[in-house]
């Protein structure tokens, strides 16, 4: 019963998208510009994985975090995140595997 309650509560607070938060000093930060260029190179891949990008400026230094649909932080780094690594992180998530399985059935 307790487990069922936990599952129901987690479903109620489930995010509709995975969130990629990007923190930088400003829009001209070289790491920010580089990261956005990489992300912009594959809008289809980002959309397929339900990724929403949020940017925050006036942050001392570059940082990127990934939050899953369950609200848990899945990744955090002060380095540029390659798309291949981002996709590998997401594609290994149980919820993403379910999404891919459902799409194959359709």
C-alpha positions in Angstrom: 0.0 0.0 0.0 2.8 2.4 0.9 4.6 1.6 -2.4 1.4 2.4 -4.3 1.1 5.7 -2.6 4.7 6.6 -3.4 4.1 5.7 -7.1 0.9 7.8 -7.3 2.5 10.8 -5.7 5.5 10.6 -8.0 3.1 10.4 -11.0 1.3 13.5 -9.8 4.5 15.5 -9.6 6.0 14.1 -12.8 7.5 16.7 -15.1 6.2 16.8 -18.6 9.8 17.3 -19.9 13.4 16.7 -19.0 15.0 20.0 -18.1 18.5 21.0 -19.1 19.5 24.0 -16.9 22.4 26.1 -18.2 24.0 28.6 -16.0 26.5 31.2 -17.2 27.8 34.7 -16.5 26.1 36.1 -19.6 25.1 35.3 -23.2 28.7 35.9 -24.4 30.3 33.3 -22.1 32.4 31.1 -24.4 31.2 27.9 -22.8 27.6 29.0 -23.0 27.9 29.9 -26.7 29.6 26.6 -27.4 27.0 24.6 -25.5 24.1 26.3 -27.2 25.7 25.8 -30.6 26.0 22.0 -29.9 22.4 21.8 -28.6 21.1 23.8 -31.6 22.7 21.3 -34.0 20.1 18.6 -33.3 16.6 20.1 -32.5 15.0 16.8 -33.6 17.0 14.8 -31.0 16.1 17.2 -28.2 12.4 17.2 -29.1 12.3 13.4 -29.4 13.7 13.1 -25.8 11.4 15.8 -24.4 14.2 18.2 -23.4 13.4 21.7 -22.4 16.4 24.1 -22.1 16.4 26.8 -19.5 19.1 29.4 -19.2 20.2 31.4 -16.2 22.6 34.3 -16.3 24.7 36.3 -13.8 26.0 32.9 -12.5 29.7 32.8 -11.6 31.0 30.3 -14.0 29.4 27.8 -16.4 27.3 24.9 -15.1 24.9 22.5 -16.8 22.4 20.2 -15.0 19.9 17.7 -16.3 16.7 17.0 -14.3 14.6 13.9 -15.2 10.9 13.7 -15.6 10.7 12.3 -12.1 12.2 15.6 -10.8 15.6 14.0 -9.8 18.9 15.5 -10.8 20.5 13.1 -13.3 23.7 15.1 -14.2 25.6 18.1 -13.2 28.9 19.5 -14.5 30.9 22.6 -15.1 32.1 21.3 -18.5 30.4 21.4 -21.9 28.0 18.5 -22.4 28.4 16.6 -25.6 25.1 15.6 -27.3 26.3 12.0 -27.4 26.7 11.9 -23.7 23.4 13.7 -23.0 21.5 11.3 -25.2 23.3 8.3 -23.6 22.3 9.5 -20.2 18.7 10.0 -21.2 18.4 6.9 -23.3 19.6 4.8 -20.3 16.8 6.1 -18.1 13.9 3.7 -17.4 11.3 6.2 -18.3 13.0 6.9 -21.6 13.2 3.2 -22.4 9.5 2.9 -21.8 8.9 5.8 -24.2 11.0 4.2 -26.9 9.2 0.9 -26.4 5.8 2.6 -26.8 6.9 4.3 -30.0 8.0 1.0 -31.5 4.5 -0.4 -30.8 2.8 2.5 -32.5 
